Amino acid sequence: MTSNPGNKLKYYLELGKLKIMIPVSLTGFTGYFLFNPVFSIRLVLVTTGILLIAIAASVLNQIQEVDLDSRMSRTQNRPIPARKLVLKEAYVFLLLSFIAGMTILYKAGNFKAMTIAFLTLAWYNGIYTNLKRVTAFAVVPGAITGALPPLIGWVAAGGGLWDKDIIFLEFLLFTGQIPHFWLLILKYGSEYKEAGVPSLTGIFTNSQVNRLTFTWVVFSVVAALFLCYFEIIRNWPFTVMLIIASVALIWLFSGLLKKQDKDDNNKKYSVYLDSYFLLILILLITDRVIS
């Protein structure tokens, strides 16, 4: 294990899955901005608090799953199983991220935002992480965690739990995470099986998973179009852009229906899906700026 400070920082960033958690915090940013479309230090702080809680969830997840990570080639090089960081260092990073995130959300947001953040982490690490060892469909309840960061931002800005705008954004993010995970399973399903984790590819053929993934993408598109129908996206040029992008996404994903079982190169489909959701967040933010 190296003691080089530069390498240590890199390992901590890997442990926190920063590349994944930044988009998560962006959804929190969007939730805040939808309610209070003003760029401010409070907005930055709330977004940072959400990022820190997401990092804490990632660190705790890797502590919980170190046994599984060590048995899968995809995850064997993560900081803990590869012994780049020891468990003590991971626990310290977890506590610092958690305490800092909760404190920021309470001070810059409110008690309600901090509570939802805690419940999000509890659901992800207490329910979803353990459920993955039990059922191949754990991602469905697990997707709830990805729908909650925008709610944290929304209530931190002063919004209510059941306001229409945030409910439909949550629903969209919930539906969108499921096909993304199933694309991952199509590529790494055999590794999950070897590690003793239930996998969708152990229940269905790859062709069936492809069709199921395509169906969920269609659900996600419908959820996205609700943003236009219920005037959460208010300006017609953005509505047109979203409709065009939605049609394009369905057309691109129709390629999944033609794939053979042995064709597991789904990286381009993940890029399509990520790009679609990033576009939606940009449209929502821009729509509020000019409204």
LORODO-613233 format. One record per residue: x, y, z of N, C-alpha, C in turn. Coordinates in Angstrom, 3 decimals. Layout:
BEGIN
n.xx; n.yy; n.zz; ca.xx; ca.yy; ca.zz; c.xx; c.yy; c.zz
X; Y; Z; X; Y; Z; X; Y; Z
...
//
This chain:
BEGIN
n.xx; n.yy; n.zz; ca.xx; ca.yy; ca.zz; c.xx; c.yy; c.zz
0.848; -1.200; 0.000; 0.000; 0.000; 0.000; 0.883; 1.250; 0.000
0.672; 2.104; -0.937; 1.511; 3.291; -1.062; 1.049; 4.397; -0.128
1.999; 5.222; 0.284; 1.666; 6.346; 1.161; 1.752; 7.667; 0.415
1.936; 7.603; -0.893; 2.004; 8.811; -1.699; 0.709; 9.606; -1.568
0.788; 10.882; -1.138; -0.432; 11.673; -0.922; -1.308; 11.778; -2.172
-0.668; 11.911; -3.346; -1.435; 12.000; -4.578; -2.223; 10.740; -4.847
-1.597; 9.590; -4.623; -2.283; 8.317; -4.805; -3.397; 8.139; -3.773
-3.122; 8.554; -2.538; -4.135; 8.452; -1.488; -5.389; 9.223; -1.873
-5.212; 10.430; -2.374; -6.353; 11.243; -2.786; -7.126; 10.543; -3.896
-6.399; 9.973; -4.850; -7.027; 9.250; -5.940; -7.858; 8.085; -5.419
-7.321; 7.364; -4.440; -8.032; 6.216; -3.889; -9.287; 6.651; -3.136
-9.205; 7.761; -2.419; -10.378; 8.261; -1.716; -11.464; 8.692; -2.705
-11.053; 9.308; -3.807; -12.017; 9.711; -4.831; -12.665; 8.489; -5.479
-11.875; 7.429; -5.660; -12.417; 6.186; -6.193; -13.404; 5.569; -5.202
-13.058; 5.622; -3.939; -13.920; 5.063; -2.907; -15.254; 5.801; -2.854
-15.211; 7.101; -3.067; -16.427; 7.897; -3.064; -17.163; 7.904; -4.381
-16.596; 7.236; -5.407; -17.195; 7.182; -6.754; -17.609; 8.581; -7.227
-16.651; 9.493; -7.191; -16.936; 10.896; -7.466; -17.559; 11.102; -8.847
-17.101; 10.340; -9.846; -17.631; 10.510; -11.204; -19.118; 10.189; -11.288
-19.562; 9.277; -10.430; -20.978; 8.917; -10.404; -21.765; 9.848; -9.500
-21.155; 10.280; -8.407; -21.873; 11.078; -7.423; -22.055; 12.538; -7.836
-21.206; 13.026; -8.715; -21.410; 14.396; -9.207; -22.730; 14.508; -9.967
-23.058; 13.577; -10.892; -24.385; 13.630; -11.513; -25.532; 13.506; -10.506
-25.314; 12.713; -9.441; -26.337; 12.598; -8.396; -26.581; 13.960; -7.749
-25.490; 14.657; -7.431; -25.634; 15.980; -6.814; -26.254; 16.977; -7.789
-26.047; 16.763; -9.096; -26.664; 17.636; -10.095; -28.184; 17.514; -10.054
-28.686; 16.306; -9.793; -30.138; 16.165; -9.671; -30.636; 16.913; -8.438
-29.828; 16.930; -7.372; -30.187; 17.707; -6.193; -30.182; 19.201; -6.493
-29.176; 19.634; -7.246; -29.098; 21.026; -7.707; -30.358; 21.392; -8.476
-30.772; 20.494; -9.372; -31.951; 20.748; -10.195; -33.203; 20.863; -9.339
-33.342; 19.963; -8.353; -34.502; 20.029; -7.471; -34.579; 21.360; -6.745
-33.452; 21.838; -6.222; -33.415; 23.134; -5.543; -33.776; 24.257; -6.515
-33.170; 24.222; -7.687; -33.315; 25.314; -8.649; -34.733; 25.381; -9.215
-35.403; 24.242; -9.306; -36.784; 24.259; -9.802; -37.684; 25.075; -8.875
-37.423; 24.986; -7.574; -38.245; 25.740; -6.626; -37.772; 27.181; -6.478
-36.460; 27.363; -6.448; -35.901; 28.700; -6.238; -34.818; 28.957; -7.283
-35.220; 29.406; -8.476; -34.275; 29.546; -9.595; -33.358; 30.767; -9.489
-32.565; 30.773; -8.438; -31.599; 31.852; -8.217; -30.268; 31.214; -7.839
-29.209; 31.580; -8.541; -27.884; 31.062; -8.208; -27.394; 31.759; -6.937
-27.047; 30.972; -5.928; -26.671; 31.542; -4.637; -25.693; 30.611; -3.929
-25.062; 31.115; -2.890; -24.150; 30.303; -2.095; -24.920; 29.194; -1.391
-26.170; 29.468; -1.034; -26.995; 28.448; -0.385; -27.243; 27.274; -1.332
-27.474; 27.578; -2.590; -27.657; 26.525; -3.598; -26.394; 25.676; -3.718
-25.258; 26.315; -3.735; -23.977; 25.599; -3.832; -23.764; 24.715; -2.606
-24.075; 25.253; -1.429; -23.881; 24.488; -0.199; -24.805; 23.272; -0.129
-26.064; 23.445; -0.501; -27.004; 22.322; -0.484; -26.546; 21.242; -1.461
-26.112; 21.659; -2.634; -25.616; 20.701; -3.628; -24.391; 19.962; -3.094
-23.513; 20.689; -2.413; -22.329; 20.067; -1.812; -22.713; 19.083; -0.724
-23.709; 19.436; 0.080; -24.179; 18.538; 1.123; -24.727; 17.244; 0.547
-25.481; 17.349; -0.533; -26.018; 16.162; -1.202; -24.882; 15.304; -1.750
-23.880; 15.949; -2.328; -22.717; 15.228; -2.853; -22.008; 14.454; -1.741
-21.831; 15.076; -0.596; -21.125; 14.423; 0.515; -21.909; 13.229; 1.061
-23.221; 13.336; 1.128; -24.037; 12.210; 1.587; -23.989; 11.076; 0.561
-23.994; 11.420; -0.714; -23.884; 10.396; -1.763; -22.533; 9.682; -1.664
-21.473; 10.444; -1.398; -20.145; 9.852; -1.221; -20.142; 8.929; 0.001
-20.753; 9.370; 1.093; -20.822; 8.549; 2.303; -21.543; 7.234; 2.016
-22.618; 7.287; 1.231; -23.361; 6.072; 0.882; -22.495; 5.127; 0.063
-21.711; 5.692; -0.849; -20.816; 4.872; -1.670; -19.745; 4.195; -0.820
-19.162; 4.946; 0.091; -18.105; 4.391; 0.953; -18.669; 3.276; 1.825
-19.828; 3.520; 2.437; -20.434; 2.504; 3.291; -20.795; 1.262; 2.478
-21.285; 1.468; 1.259; -21.621; 0.342; 0.383; -20.404; -0.536; 0.105
-19.256; 0.096; -0.141; -18.054; -0.674; -0.435; -17.491; -1.364; 0.814
-17.725; -0.774; 1.965; -17.359; -1.455; 3.211; -18.242; -2.691; 3.392
-19.538; -2.528; 3.133; -20.484; -3.627; 3.297; -20.229; -4.764; 2.305
-19.783; -4.410; 1.100; -19.686; -5.399; 0.031; -18.252; -5.778; -0.317
-17.331; -5.576; 0.610; -15.931; -5.888; 0.317; -15.747; -7.366; -0.036
-16.552; -8.238; 0.560; -16.433; -9.665; 0.245; -16.863; -9.954; -1.188
-17.939; -9.297; -1.635; -18.398; -9.487; -3.010; -17.438; -8.842; -3.999
-16.982; -7.643; -3.695; -16.064; -6.932; -4.591; -14.785; -7.724; -4.831
-14.318; -8.423; -3.806; -13.077; -9.187; -3.937; -13.246; -10.417; -4.827
-14.514; -10.815; -5.085; -14.764; -12.005; -5.900; -15.144; -11.686; -7.335
-15.254; -10.410; -7.669; -15.657; -10.021; -9.020; -14.535; -9.238; -9.696
-14.176; -9.633; -10.910; -13.066; -8.978; -11.602; -13.365; -7.505; -11.865
-14.637; -7.169; -12.034; -15.021; -5.774; -12.283; -14.731; -4.881; -11.086
-14.746; -5.455; -9.888; -14.628; -4.642; -8.677; -13.410; -4.985; -7.818
-12.627; -5.966; -8.242; -11.486; -6.394; -7.428; -10.457; -5.299; -7.195
-10.407; -4.320; -8.110; -9.399; -3.276; -7.995; -9.903; -2.045; -7.239
-11.091; -2.143; -6.654; -11.571; -1.042; -5.830; -10.652; -0.871; -4.621
-10.620; 0.323; -4.030; -9.617; 0.616; -3.001; -9.547; -0.356; -1.828
-10.695; -0.830; -1.333; -10.643; -1.695; -0.147; -10.217; -3.122; -0.497
-10.865; -3.813; -1.459; -10.403; -5.175; -1.761; -8.978; -5.228; -2.308
-8.543; -4.160; -2.995; -7.188; -4.118; -3.527; -6.174; -3.638; -2.485
-6.648; -3.343; -1.274; -5.808; -2.908; -0.152; -5.062; -1.592; -0.435
-5.674; -0.772; -1.268; -5.121; 0.566; -1.464; -5.447; 1.451; -0.256
-6.582; 1.139; 0.375; -6.975; 1.787; 1.618; -7.405; 0.688; 2.590
-7.121; 0.876; 3.855; -7.556; -0.095; 4.855; -8.931; 0.319; 5.374
-9.607; -0.601; 6.054; -10.964; -0.335; 6.528; -11.025; 0.871; 7.472
-9.999; 1.032; 8.289; -9.990; 2.174; 9.214; -10.049; 3.486; 8.456
-9.284; 3.585; 7.379; -9.296; 4.803; 6.564; -10.651; 5.010; 5.914
-11.278; 3.927; 5.471; -12.596; 4.013; 4.843; -13.637; 4.496; 5.857
-13.565; 3.974; 7.069; -14.520; 4.386; 8.104; -14.365; 5.863; 8.466
-13.134; 6.327; 8.546; -12.892; 7.743; 8.846; -13.459; 8.621; 7.732
-13.216; 8.226; 6.488; -13.740; 8.978; 5.340; -15.261; 8.974; 5.354
-15.847; 7.828; 5.692; -17.302; 7.707; 5.787; -17.866; 8.677; 6.822
-17.293; 8.674; 8.006; -17.805; 9.534; 9.073; -17.653; 11.008; 8.742
-16.502; 11.380; 8.183; -16.285; 12.788; 7.835; -17.266; 13.247; 6.759
-17.466; 12.424; 5.738; -18.401; 12.773; 4.658; -19.822; 12.874; 5.185
-20.212; 11.900; 6.021; -21.576; 11.867; 6.552; -21.846; 13.070; 7.457
-20.947; 13.321; 8.384; -21.156; 14.429; 9.331; -21.151; 15.768; 8.608
-20.208; 15.945; 7.687; -20.136; 17.203; 6.941; -21.380; 17.398; 6.085
-21.808; 16.342; 5.402; -22.985; 16.440; 4.546; -24.239; 16.771; 5.333
-24.451; 16.071; 6.449; -25.632; 16.323; 7.278; -25.622; 17.732; 7.865
-24.458; 18.164; 8.315; -24.343; 19.501; 8.904; -24.649; 20.578; 7.875
-24.098; 20.425; 6.675; -24.333; 21.414; 5.619; -25.803; 21.455; 5.226
-26.421; 20.279; 5.092; -27.834; 20.246; 4.698; -28.736; 20.864; 5.767
-28.369; 20.685; 7.017; -29.160; 21.284; 8.094; -28.977; 22.801; 8.141
-27.725; 23.246; 8.007; -27.437; 24.680; 8.122; -27.870; 25.461; 6.878
-27.544; 24.926; 5.692; -27.870; 25.638; 4.451; -29.284; 25.327; 3.985
-29.804; 24.162; 4.398; -31.158; 23.786; 4.015; -32.077; 23.865; 5.223
-32.511; 22.705; 5.695; -33.375; 22.654; 6.867; -33.399; 21.227; 7.417
-34.098; 21.054; 8.511; -34.159; 19.739; 9.161; -34.801; 18.696; 8.243
-35.796; 19.121; 7.476; -36.495; 18.196; 6.586; -35.543; 17.654; 5.520
-34.726; 18.525; 4.945; -33.766; 18.097; 3.927; -32.748; 17.132; 4.518
-32.269; 17.432; 5.719; -31.305; 16.563; 6.380; -31.923; 15.194; 6.678
-33.188; 15.174; 7.079; -33.859; 13.916; 7.395; -34.031; 13.050; 6.153
-34.415; 13.659; 5.043; -34.576; 12.904; 3.797; -33.229; 12.341; 3.347
-32.166; 13.114; 3.532; -30.829; 12.634; 3.184; -30.471; 11.412; 4.018
-30.779; 11.466; 5.297; -30.504; 10.319; 6.168; -31.314; 9.097; 5.742
-32.585; 9.301; 5.432; -33.443; 8.201; 5.009; -32.985; 7.620; 3.670
-32.457; 8.467; 2.797; -31.934; 8.002; 1.513; -30.755; 7.069; 1.728
-29.829; 7.490; 2.584; -28.674; 6.648; 2.890; -29.115; 5.353; 3.575
-30.072; 5.449; 4.490; -30.556; 4.266; 5.202; -31.210; 3.283; 4.241
-31.966; 3.808; 3.272; -32.619; 2.926; 2.296; -31.582; 2.258; 1.398
-30.601; 3.039; 0.939; -29.592; 2.501; 0.023; -28.722; 1.452; 0.708
-28.211; 1.798; 1.884; -27.255; 0.915; 2.550; -27.917; -0.110; 3.467
-29.103; 0.210; 3.966; -29.773; -0.716; 4.861; -30.722; -1.673; 4.165
-31.356; -1.212; 3.077; -32.338; -2.040; 2.368; -31.754; -2.570; 1.062
-31.422; -1.662; 0.148; -31.007; -2.075; -1.189; -29.740; -2.924; -1.182
-28.717; -2.483; -0.463; -27.447; -3.215; -0.450; -27.631; -4.651; 0.017
-28.469; -4.854; 1.013; -28.714; -6.215; 1.509; -29.667; -6.985; 0.604
-30.613; -6.280; -0.013; -31.594; -6.933; -0.880; -30.937; -7.500; -2.134
-29.819; -6.902; -2.566; -29.112; -7.401; -3.749; -28.657; -8.847; -3.586
-28.436; -9.261; -2.348; -28.000; -10.633; -2.089; -29.171; -11.621; -2.088
-30.392; -11.069; -2.172; -31.590; -11.897; -2.042; -32.339; -12.062; -3.360
-32.460; -10.961; -4.121; -33.264; -11.003; -5.331; -32.609; -10.238; -6.479
-32.824; -10.726; -7.688; -32.302; -10.070; -8.885; -33.067; -8.790; -9.208
-34.206; -8.586; -8.538; -35.029; -7.405; -8.800; -34.839; -6.328; -7.735
-33.742; -6.406; -6.994; -33.481; -5.432; -5.929; -33.383; -4.012; -6.465
-33.001; -3.877; -7.738; -32.824; -2.541; -8.310; -34.134; -1.754; -8.340
-35.270; -2.455; -8.382; -36.557; -1.740; -8.460; -36.812; -0.934; -7.185
-36.807; -1.550; -5.994; -36.910; -0.709; -4.790; -35.662; 0.147; -4.577
-34.508; -0.363; -5.033; -33.272; 0.398; -4.871; -33.273; 1.703; -5.638
-34.010; 1.748; -6.745; -34.046; 2.957; -7.581; -34.678; 4.135; -6.861
-35.377; 3.868; -5.770; -35.962; 4.957; -4.983; -34.879; 5.918; -4.503
-33.709; 5.369; -4.177; -32.644; 6.226; -3.639; -32.190; 7.263; -4.658
-32.197; 6.890; -5.938; -31.787; 7.846; -6.966; -32.826; 8.904; -7.250
-34.066; 8.664; -6.784; -35.130; 9.638; -6.989; -35.190; 10.676; -5.878
-34.498; 10.434; -4.775; -34.623; 11.307; -3.607; -33.697; 12.530; -3.581
-32.491; 12.502; -4.185; -31.657; 13.707; -4.146; -32.338; 14.981; -4.650
-33.118; 14.941; -5.762; -33.805; 16.179; -6.142; -34.830; 16.626; -5.111
-35.428; 15.673; -4.399; -36.378; 16.029; -3.339; -35.656; 16.729; -2.198
-34.441; 16.281; -1.895; -33.643; 16.943; -0.854; -33.412; 18.403; -1.237
-33.002; 18.616; -2.493; -32.784; 19.976; -2.954; -34.062; 20.804; -2.932
-35.152; 20.210; -3.356; -36.443; 20.898; -3.421; -36.899; 21.369; -2.036
-36.875; 20.472; -1.042; -37.342; 20.857; 0.296; -36.345; 21.795; 0.971
-35.050; 21.654; 0.637; -34.050; 22.579; 1.193; -34.313; 24.004; 0.719
-34.878; 24.126; -0.488; -35.192; 25.452; -1.033; -36.518; 25.983; -0.506
-37.286; 25.120; 0.185; -38.559; 25.562; 0.744; -39.774; 24.859; 0.176
-39.567; 23.908; -0.724; -40.678; 23.205; -1.337; -41.295; 22.158; -0.431
-42.494; 21.693; -0.820; -43.194; 20.671; -0.045; -42.906; 19.274; -0.572
-43.154; 18.273; 0.260; -42.859; 16.885; -0.100; -43.703; 16.385; -1.264
-44.926; 16.872; -1.382; -45.854; 16.328; -2.372; -46.178; 17.329; -3.473
-45.319; 18.297; -3.695; -45.528; 19.255; -4.788; -45.404; 18.557; -6.139
-46.265; 18.941; -7.054; -46.361; 18.283; -8.359; -45.028; 18.238; -9.089
-44.332; 19.347; -9.179; -43.102; 19.401; -9.978; -42.076; 18.368; -9.531
-41.875; 18.268; -8.231; -40.830; 17.367; -7.732; -41.280; 15.916; -7.785
-42.564; 15.660; -7.635; -43.073; 14.290; -7.720; -42.791; 13.700; -9.097
-43.049; 14.470; -10.146; -42.849; 13.954; -11.500; -41.367; 13.830; -11.843
-40.534; 14.708; -11.298; -39.093; 14.566; -11.509; -38.581; 13.323; -10.784
-39.052; 13.085; -9.587; -38.668; 11.872; -8.852; -39.076; 10.616; -9.625
-40.290; 10.623; -10.142; -40.786; 9.465; -10.881; -39.919; 9.196; -12.109
-39.541; 10.256; -12.794; -38.691; 10.114; -13.968; -37.344; 9.488; -13.605
-36.712; 9.985; -12.558; -35.399; 9.465; -12.164; -35.501; 8.037; -11.635
-36.615; 7.718; -11.006; -36.835; 6.342; -10.552; -36.874; 5.386; -11.743
-37.682; 5.700; -12.744; -37.823; 4.799; -13.891; -36.523; 4.688; -14.683
-35.764; 5.770; -14.762; -34.569; 5.784; -15.597; -33.406; 4.984; -15.061
-33.353; 4.789; -13.747; -32.229; 4.046; -13.178; -32.302; 2.553; -13.462
-33.510; 2.043; -13.599; -33.684; 0.593; -13.741; -33.097; 0.068; -15.046
-33.418; 0.639; -16.210; -32.780; 0.137; -17.430; -31.270; 0.347; -17.446
-30.806; 1.398; -16.792; -29.363; 1.635; -16.729; -28.669; 0.485; -16.004
-29.251; 0.033; -14.897; -28.656; -1.070; -14.141; -28.745; -2.370; -14.926
-29.844; -2.585; -15.620; -29.990; -3.831; -16.378; -29.034; -3.902; -17.562
-28.678; -2.755; -18.119; -27.637; -2.739; -19.149; -26.307; -3.212; -18.563
-26.058; -2.815; -17.320; -24.837; -3.241; -16.637; -24.863; -4.749; -16.379
-26.023; -5.240; -15.997; -26.170; -6.665; -15.717; -25.955; -7.501; -16.974
-26.390; -7.003; -18.111; -26.187; -7.736; -19.366; -24.705; -7.983; -19.626
-23.873; -7.050; -19.194; -22.437; -7.189; -19.425; -21.751; -7.992; -18.329
-22.198; -7.811; -17.075; -21.487; -8.418; -15.950; -22.309; -9.468; -15.196
-23.404; -9.916; -15.792; -24.267; -10.883; -15.112; -23.553; -12.139; -14.669
-22.636; -12.631; -15.498; -21.916; -13.862; -15.153; -21.043; -13.659; -13.920
-20.476; -12.459; -13.765; -19.649; -12.183; -12.590; -20.492; -12.146; -11.317
-21.692; -11.555; -11.430; -22.594; -11.539; -10.279; -22.934; -12.968; -9.863
-23.200; -13.809; -10.857; -23.553; -15.202; -10.578; -22.398; -15.922; -9.894
-21.174; -15.724; -10.394; -20.005; -16.369; -9.803; -19.752; -15.896; -8.376
-20.138; -14.643; -8.098; -19.948; -14.098; -6.748; -21.084; -14.497; -5.809
-22.074; -15.217; -6.347; -23.189; -15.669; -5.521; -24.286; -14.646; -5.351
-24.347; -13.647; -6.255; -25.365; -12.605; -6.204; -26.417; -12.887; -7.273
-27.707; -12.882; -6.934; -28.753; -13.128; -7.927; -28.666; -12.116; -9.069
-28.784; -12.605; -10.289; -28.685; -11.750; -11.469; -29.861; -11.994; -12.397
-30.302; -10.943; -13.048; -31.424; -11.066; -13.976; -31.105; -12.028; -15.111
-29.833; -12.104; -15.491; -29.431; -13.009; -16.570; -29.473; -14.470; -16.131
-29.651; -14.698; -14.836; -29.831; -16.058; -14.349; -31.279; -16.495; -14.401
-32.160; -15.529; -14.680; -33.594; -15.813; -14.758; -34.084; -15.754; -16.202
-33.616; -14.749; -16.937; -34.026; -14.540; -18.317; -32.832; -14.682; -19.252
-33.108; -14.911; -20.520; -32.055; -14.869; -21.533; -31.679; -13.417; -21.780
-30.535; -13.200; -22.420; -30.121; -11.831; -22.727; -31.139; -11.129; -23.619
-31.721; -11.864; -24.543; -32.729; -11.270; -25.427; -33.947; -10.797; -24.634
-34.350; -11.576; -23.642; -35.481; -11.184; -22.804; -35.139; -9.967; -21.952
-33.910; -9.923; -21.432; -33.478; -8.753; -20.661; -33.424; -7.526; -21.563
-33.000; -7.713; -22.799; -32.990; -6.602; -23.764; -34.388; -6.033; -23.947
-35.364; -6.912; -24.107; -36.740; -6.459; -24.312; -37.287; -5.782; -23.062
-36.945; -6.334; -21.903; -37.378; -5.729; -20.647; -36.759; -4.346; -20.470
-35.481; -4.231; -20.817; -34.792; -2.934; -20.725; -35.422; -1.918; -21.663
-35.724; -2.346; -22.881; -36.371; -1.449; -23.855; -37.718; -0.969; -23.313
-38.471; -1.866; -22.693; -39.781; -1.496; -22.144; -39.645; -0.437; -21.060
-38.643; -0.597; -20.199; -38.434; 0.386; -19.141; -37.968; 1.723; -19.702
-37.224; 1.692; -20.791; -36.823; 2.944; -21.438; -38.051; 3.682; -21.958
-38.985; 2.939; -22.509; -40.235; 3.554; -22.970; -40.984; 4.170; -21.793
-41.027; 3.467; -20.656; -41.638; 4.024; -19.447; -40.959; 5.342; -19.061
-39.631; 5.350; -19.151; -38.871; 6.558; -18.792; -39.211; 7.721; -19.715
-39.374; 7.424; -20.993; -39.732; 8.463; -21.958; -41.112; 9.033; -21.638
-42.052; 8.160; -21.312; -43.394; 8.617; -20.934; -43.313; 9.510; -19.690
-42.507; 9.088; -18.711; -42.323; 9.885; -17.492; -41.709; 11.244; -17.818
-40.793; 11.264; -18.783; -40.166; 12.525; -19.185; -41.177; 13.449; -19.857
-42.042; 12.886; -20.679; -43.034; 13.699; -21.383; -44.091; 14.253; -20.436
-44.263; 13.611; -19.273; -45.145; 14.171; -18.251; -44.676; 15.568; -17.836
-43.353; 15.785; -17.886; -42.808; 17.094; -17.517; -43.353; 18.192; -18.421
-43.607; 17.830; -19.674; -44.186; 18.791; -20.625; -45.696; 18.896; -20.433
-46.349; 17.749; -20.310; -47.811; 17.720; -20.220; -48.306; 18.486; -18.998
-47.592; 18.355; -17.875; -48.001; 19.031; -16.650; -47.288; 20.372; -16.458
-46.690; 20.878; -17.531; -46.090; 22.217; -17.590; -45.015; 22.431; -16.526
-44.261; 21.380; -16.253; -43.075; 21.534; -15.414; -41.954; 22.118; -16.273
-41.899; 21.690; -17.537; -41.149; 22.400; -18.567; -42.152; 23.312; -19.257
-41.944; 24.602; -19.187; -42.988; 25.562; -19.551; -42.835; 26.179; -20.939
-41.624; 26.226; -21.453; -41.387; 26.912; -22.728; -41.419; 25.916; -23.876
-42.192; 26.262; -24.918; -42.442; 25.295; -25.991; -41.186; 24.852; -26.748
-40.158; 25.707; -26.941; -38.966; 25.189; -27.639; -38.313; 24.018; -26.899
-38.340; 24.060; -25.562; -37.757; 22.972; -24.781; -38.638; 21.722; -24.839
-39.944; 21.949; -24.937; -40.864; 20.817; -25.109; -40.575; 20.103; -26.416
-40.380; 20.874; -27.473; -40.066; 20.295; -28.787; -38.745; 19.531; -28.728
-37.745; 20.109; -28.077; -36.447; 19.449; -27.959; -36.565; 18.123; -27.218
-37.362; 18.122; -26.148; -37.526; 16.900; -25.373; -38.266; 15.828; -26.171
-39.267; 16.237; -26.928; -40.006; 15.274; -27.755; -39.093; 14.655; -28.803
-38.281; 15.481; -29.453; -37.350; 14.971; -30.466; -36.346; 14.008; -29.829
-35.802; 14.405; -28.671; -34.831; 13.543; -27.983; -35.473; 12.235; -27.540
-36.733; 12.290; -27.139; -37.442; 11.090; -26.684; -37.664; 10.114; -27.825
-38.086; 10.640; -28.965; -38.274; 9.786; -30.148; -36.942; 9.169; -30.566
-35.887; 9.978; -30.524; -34.556; 9.484; -30.898; -34.093; 8.391; -29.951
-34.362; 8.567; -28.649; -33.928; 7.562; -27.677; -34.627; 6.225; -27.921
-35.918; 6.266; -28.164; -36.654; 5.027; -28.424; -36.139; 4.357; -29.690
-35.871; 5.149; -30.707; -35.351; 4.593; -31.963; -33.978; 3.953; -31.740
-33.116; 4.630; -30.987; -31.788; 4.081; -30.713; -31.882; 2.790; -29.903
-32.745; 2.776; -28.915; -32.875; 1.592; -28.068; -33.617; 0.455; -28.757
-34.290; 0.746; -29.855; -34.937; -0.341; -30.592; -33.887; -1.323; -31.106
-32.631; -0.857; -31.192; -31.551; -1.744; -31.600; -31.349; -2.893; -30.620
-31.736; -2.690; -29.353; -31.629; -3.765; -28.363; -32.498; -4.965; -28.747
-33.614; -4.686; -29.384; -34.547; -5.757; -29.725; -34.000; -6.680; -30.812
-32.987; -6.209; -31.533; -32.412; -6.992; -32.626; -31.131; -7.704; -32.220
-30.678; -7.468; -30.994; -29.392; -8.018; -30.571; -29.487; -9.508; -30.276
-28.386; -10.194; -30.498; -28.307; -11.617; -30.196; -27.848; -11.813; -28.753
-28.091; -12.996; -28.208; -27.740; -13.283; -26.819; -26.272; -13.037; -26.511
-25.394; -13.338; -27.457; -23.959; -13.234; -27.180; -23.430; -11.815; -27.330
-24.251; -10.919; -27.815; -23.823; -9.533; -28.016; -24.101; -8.749; -26.742
-23.057; -8.517; -25.931; -23.264; -7.847; -24.644; -22.583; -6.488; -24.574
-22.280; -5.907; -25.711; -21.632; -4.591; -25.730; -22.695; -3.503; -25.654
-23.036; -3.108; -24.418; -24.132; -2.171; -24.210; -23.661; -0.786; -23.787
-22.371; -0.527; -23.895; -21.854; 0.754; -23.431; -22.518; 1.923; -24.151
-22.740; 1.778; -25.456; -23.332; 2.889; -26.209; -24.743; 3.184; -25.726
-25.469; 2.147; -25.298; -26.827; 2.366; -24.811; -26.819; 3.105; -23.475
-25.843; 2.816; -22.642; -25.700; 3.552; -21.390; -25.392; 5.023; -21.659
-24.578; 5.274; -22.679; -24.253; 6.652; -23.058; -25.510; 7.360; -23.559
-26.309; 6.679; -24.378; -27.563; 7.262; -24.863; -28.454; 7.660; -23.693
-28.595; 6.756; -22.736; -29.499; 6.992; -21.607; -28.982; 8.120; -20.719
-27.678; 8.105; -20.427; -27.095; 9.165; -19.599; -27.240; 10.526; -20.280
-27.014; 10.560; -21.576; -27.116; 11.815; -22.327; -28.541; 12.342; -22.313
-29.495; 11.447; -22.424; -30.917; 11.828; -22.415; -31.285; 12.479; -21.088
-30.874; 11.864; -19.991; -31.212; 12.416; -18.682; -30.452; 13.705; -18.389
-29.224; 13.797; -18.860; -28.490; 15.055; -18.703; -29.181; 16.171; -19.469
-29.653; 15.866; -20.676; -30.387; 16.857; -21.464; -31.630; 17.333; -20.719
-32.353; 16.408; -20.090; -33.559; 16.789; -19.364; -33.227; 17.742; -18.216
-32.167; 17.445; -17.470; -31.773; 18.328; -16.370; -31.396; 19.714; -16.895
-30.669; 19.748; -17.994; -30.285; 21.033; -18.602; -31.521; 21.812; -19.062
-32.474; 21.097; -19.669; -33.716; 21.752; -20.121; -34.496; 22.311; -18.935
-34.586; 21.549; -17.865; -35.312; 22.014; -16.685; -34.672; 23.267; -16.081
-33.339; 23.236; -15.957; -32.626; 24.379; -15.380; -32.759; 25.612; -16.282
-32.529; 25.417; -17.587; -32.613; 26.524; -18.541; -34.020; 27.089; -18.622
-35.007; 26.201; -18.562; -36.404; 26.632; -18.597; -36.712; 27.566; -17.455
-36.187; 27.233; -16.264; -36.428; 28.103; -15.109; -35.678; 29.418; -15.234
-34.501; 29.386; -15.836; -33.700; 30.609; -15.973; -34.435; 31.653; -16.809
-35.066; 31.196; -17.895; -35.687; 32.154; -18.822; -37.165; 32.368; -18.547
-37.739; 31.617; -17.605; -39.176; 31.781; -17.307; -39.435; 33.024; -16.462
//
